[in-house]
Amino acid sequence: MNNILVTGAAGYIGSMLCTKLVENKKNFVTAVDLLKYDKNSLSHLYKNKNFKFIKEDIRKESVIKKIIKKQDIIFPLAALVGAPLCEKFKKNTIETNINSLKLMIKNLKKEQKIIYPTTNSGYGVGAKNKFCDENSPLNPISLYGTTKADAEKIVLKYGNSVCFRLATVFGYSYRMRTDLLVNNFVERAIKKNKLELFEAHFRRNYIHISDVVDAFIFAIENFKKLKGNTYNLGLSSANLTKYSLAKLIQKQHKKLKITQIKNKSDPDKRDYFVSNKKIESAGFKATFSLENGISELIKIFEYSDVKFKNNY
Ligand SMILES: NC(=O)c1ccc[n+]([C@@H]2O[C@H](COP(=O)([O-])OP(=O)(O)OC[C@H]3O[C@@H](n4cnc5c(N)ncnc54)[C@H](O)[C@@H]3O)[C@@H](O)[C@H]2O)c1
């Protein structure tokens, strides 16, 4: 039996990860979350015998000590996520994204494993026609980016760990986020039939949420091989500009009008292509296409009557 702890379990990634982990009866999943945003995203799992939910705040050391006991693998996903939210709640951001991670590591036994997601947004502005790899310098510009870059260092120093620098994630989750670029563009395309783009030439890398979950499971199964390293995790065929992304959406939603706004700058300065060769050489390749993800999202925003709440 694998005892697996997921913090931030009710979140966009956590709820999809727990769902997949629980399918394997050899896993016992302990899910912890404060239920900040979505109170229903784990409801479908309560029936499972190999699933336990604890509503708690992982900033408390007493909670950490209790939840890490007897865990073999830990996914510390609880965090304040995204630049605007972290700017608004600076103290909570540092407590959640950094201090609680330090407290957790202080209380872990050496053999307990950590699999940790951070963001590739730290690459900031990449050179023209050059792909950022894991050795490219990190220059995070937001508090969110800085806490995630620092947290990655802390987790890597722990040693018995694997880190993933995630591309912008897209696709449906039990706790939906519509602030993520692809999800956001498709939502606006469907609801307004128009997209106004500024700095449309900015490049990004993307990955579907099911590939993220599969990569995490790959990391459990290949931990020894991957351990002590950080890996970019994105869909290699999906390194494209905001404009190309909008055009892909337009292919499936013909009514969409795309306009470019020339004199407005994006506070999010991310502009880079990312190489995912390191994880691909280790044996994992993301495959869920952007086209399929767009088609999935179009149906979600056309047919669902759920009001999706964002973090801020
Ligand atoms: N989604 C992405 O595109 C992306 C990209 C890169 C990295 N990540 C990382 O993946 C992780 C999960 O992100 P997400 O997109 O699922 O975000 P999310 O906001 O959907 O989930 C975070 C969860 O953490 C919980 N939480 C926050 N503070 C808590 C606390 N003190 N105690 C207990 N629970 C708490 C929230 O209730 C929420 O359910 C984060 O560490 C994030 O930095 C996400």
The ligand as a Gaussian input file, in Angstrom:
#p B3LYP/6-31G(d) Opt

LIG

0 1
 N       -2.493000      25.448000     -12.346000
 C       -1.337000      25.811000     -12.870000
 O       -1.261000      26.253000     -14.052000
 C       -0.065000      25.674000     -12.075000
 C        1.132000      25.920000     -12.741000
 C        2.299000      25.785000     -12.032000
 C        2.296000      25.413000     -10.697000
 N        1.118000      25.175000     -10.057000
 C        1.183000      24.801000      -8.634000
 O        0.309000      23.699000      -8.367000
 C       -0.228000      23.834000      -7.044000
 C       -1.744000      23.761000      -7.113000
 O       -2.239000      24.801000      -7.959000
 P       -3.757000      24.881000      -8.420000
 O       -3.785000      25.437000      -9.779000
 O       -4.400000      23.576000      -8.146000
 O       -4.306000      26.009000      -7.419000
 P       -5.689000      26.123000      -6.604000
 O       -5.761000      27.519000      -6.118000
 O       -6.814000      25.588000      -7.422000
 O       -5.465000      25.123000      -5.376000
 C       -4.794000      25.445000      -4.202000
 C       -5.552000      24.791000      -3.045000
 O       -4.811000      25.039000      -1.840000
 C       -5.744000      25.256000      -0.799000
 N       -5.100000      26.014000       0.285000
 C       -4.608000      27.286000       0.222000
 N       -4.104000      27.633000       1.426000
 C       -4.266000      26.566000       2.241000
 C       -3.924000      26.310000       3.601000
 N       -3.324000      27.242000       4.346000
 N       -4.242000      25.104000       4.135000
 C       -4.870000      24.153000       3.377000
 N       -5.196000      24.328000       2.089000
 C       -4.896000      25.530000       1.527000
 C       -6.900000      26.012000      -1.451000
 O       -8.099000      25.872000      -0.694000
 C       -6.972000      25.357000      -2.830000
 O       -7.921000      24.309000      -2.841000
 C        0.286000      25.167000      -6.498000
 O        1.409000      24.898000      -5.687000
 C        0.705000      25.932000      -7.740000
 O        1.731000      26.846000      -7.463000
 C       -0.064000      25.309000     -10.729000

